């Protein structure tokens, strides 16, 4: 563990200024949550969350009085976003839970740091740090973090019943921070309460599950969710896929949507159902469908012309999706020179896609008459050009068009 008071984010003048402003009335604020946890692990800090005993309106007033931009992003829940010297800080008034229903909580503002910590999910997410560098750790989260142990605060079932999203977060945090065997009480609670996942909105489920899939090695945790009949509550047709771990090894960057495609069967009806449940965009649904059950499936063993034609018809993202899924399902042990050439071609195409070199205006200039026949010839030439690996130049395409006109 590192003495975090020397880290750039902590020493940053913007951070110091915001903390000083919030503590101007003699009630110091603290850094909380992920920035404290990740700083202890020497991970990069992107988002900075701050908690304060000051009421939301007081926070707004303090920031504005000190010429710090303040945005009431969630003032009804006690959250204000401060923007100082180009950096954002999410500031939330201390809260305690009044009631919960598994999806959302009714909260009351308070001045008790322990009450605020109790309403958090895991022990290492309840740590806080003041502006002097003093660490507050009411539930031994630092030890759990050091051991790679994800442990609910208090009773696991109680925490999950407050918000069933914590069930998914339990596996997601294990995927990123777990170093040891999974906490048995937490796993048992997740298995027992898995039906509660059905209460959650599709947006919350998809955001959390895709973040789990984007972990460096999520396969172990996904398989565990399937073995304990948990993931089936949100994806009834999910497959146990040993290929997922291999897919993750092929990818240059983690891609949650591609990894989700790996878990789904080759069935357009399932794709539609999952997209609807997860409230995915039309573009995301189309990508899943193209990756898993497109009418045109890429076979990289057929050579570059086939690949170039696929790239023209479907794009580089679809090609990369299908390629990595193909390699994973065929059990490739690694990426050799031939596979590297395929990836290089996809990268090149993505950076500079090849465009069909002629349009209707070109045919009109060659003596074609506008109408269905000209459109049909243009389509025929496009298919001919694509079948040749999208290599023919404009002059070659026009010559082929004139030949077809004379037939």
C-alpha positions, 0 to 999 in steps of 0.5 A, a space after each residue: 500500500 502507498 502513502 497516498 498524500 504524495 499522489 498527483 491527484 491528492 496534491 493537485 491544486 484544484 483538489 486542495 482548493 475544493 477541499 479547503 472551500 468545503 471545509 471553510 465553515 470548520 466541518 471538513 470534507 473527505 475523499 470517499 469511495 473509488 478514489 481512495 480505494 484505487 489510490 491505495 492500489 496505486 491505480 490511476 485516479 479518474 473520478 474524485 468523489 467527496 463527501 461533506 456534512 454540509 447541506 447541498 445548498 450550502 455546498 452550492 453557496 460555498 463553491 459559487 462564493 469562491 468562483 468555482 463552477 457548481 452544477 446541481 447534477 443531483 441536488 435532490 439526492 445531495 450531489 453537486 458537481 464542482 468544476 475547478 481548473 478543468 477537473 470535476 469533483 462529485 460532492 455529496 452530502 452525508 446520508 443515511 437510509 430511511 427506506 429501501 426497496 431493492 431498487 432505490 433508497 429514500 435517504 435523509 441528510 445527516 452529519 454522521 460519517 459512520 451512518 454514511 459509511 454503513 449505507 455503502 456496499 463493500 468494506 473497501 468502498 467505505 473508506 474515506 480520506 481527509 485533506 490532511 491524509 488521515 484514512 478513516 476505515 470503519 470496516 477494515 476495508 484496507 485489509 480486505 483490499 490488500 488481501 483481495 477480498 470483496 466483503 459486504 458491510 454487515 450482513 450480505 443479504 441485508 446489503 443486497 436487499 437494499 439494492 439488488 444491483 449490489 449482487 452484480 457489483 459483488 461479481 464485478 468487484 471480484 473480477 477487478 479486485 479479487 485475489 482469493 476465493 470468493 467470500 462464501 457469505 456473499 456468494 450464498 446471499 447472491 444465490 439466494 436473492 438472485 430473483 431480485 435482479 428481475 426488479 432492476 431496470 435494463 439500463 442499470 443491469 447492462 451498465 453493471 454487467 458490461 463493466 464486469 465483462 470489461 474486466 481483464 479476466 471475467 470468465 471465472 466470475 461469469 462461469 460462477 454466476 452461471 453455475 449458481 443460477 444467477 446470470 440466468 435471471 437476466 439472460 435466460 439463454 446464456 451459455 457456459 462458454 469456455 471460449 470467453 477466456 480465450 476471446 479475452 486473450 485475443 482482444 487488444 482492448 476489452 470489449 464488453 459487447 463482444 464478450 456478451 455476444 460470446 455468451 449468447 447462442 446463434 439465435 436472432 430471437 435471443 439477441 432481440 430479447 437480450 437487447 430489449 432486457 438490457 435496453 441496448 441501443 439499436 446500434 448495439 443490438 445490430 452489432 450483437 446480431 452481426 457478431 453472432 448470427 449474421 447472414 454473412 459470417 466471416 471465414 478468415 481462412 478464405 483469404 484476403 479478397 473474402 475479408 476485404 469484401 466482408 469489410 466493405 459490406 459490414 465494416 471493421 468493427 463487425 469484422 473484428 468481432 466475428 474474427 475474434 469469436 471465430 478464433 476463440 471457438 476454433 480453439 486457436 492457441 495464439 495469434 501467429 504471423 498469418 493472424 497478425 496480417 488479418 488484424 493489420 488489414 482490419 486496422 488499415 481498413 478502419 483507418 482508411 476504408 475503401 470506397 466503391 469508386 463509381 456512382 450513378 452520375 458516372 454511369 449517366 456520363 457514360 451514356 446510361 439512362 436513369 432508371 431501374 436498369 441503370 440501378 441494377 447495373 450499378 448494383 451488379 458492378 458493385 457486387 463484381 467489384 466486391 467479389 474481386 476484393 474491392 480492388 478494381 479502379 474506377 476505370 475498370 468499373 466503368 469499362 465493366 459497366 459499358 460491357 454489361 450495357 452492351 449485352 
